[in-house]
Amino acid sequence: METHTTSAPIAHAFDPSAWLKTFESIGGGHVLTAAAVHLGFTVHGRSAEDQRLARCMIDALTVEQTESLADHLRSREV
């Protein structure tokens, strides 16, 4: 008899505060509007490596993580 497993690897919970701290440390920034959070990064005065890392961080975000960032930023405005 064969046994098949459907267990997935353990996923780490996304921490928007920690993500923002790391993102900002390499020149990342954000603009929060009523509709969404818009992410970008500083080019002037930042190394090519910082720019690459910031771009990779943005690209790696899921829709759920982006929404979590927006919710976190909105909660800081109150």
Phi, psi and omega in degrees: 000132178264143176245129178250138179255144177243014181290139179261158175298152180292126179265139177274139180295140179281129179249101184298326180295314179294320180299314180297320180300314178295314181300315180293329182292341178251018175098008179282156178207176182213158169230126181256123175246175178298331185271327188191173170257133180248127185250144177203185180210155179283132177263314183296124176082003179250147180289160176300325179293316177300317180296319179295316180296318179297316178299317179295322179297316179296313183297331183279347182292138172273169177300316181298320179292321177297318177295323177296320176298314180299315179299317179298314181294320177297321181293332178285338181284338184284000000 
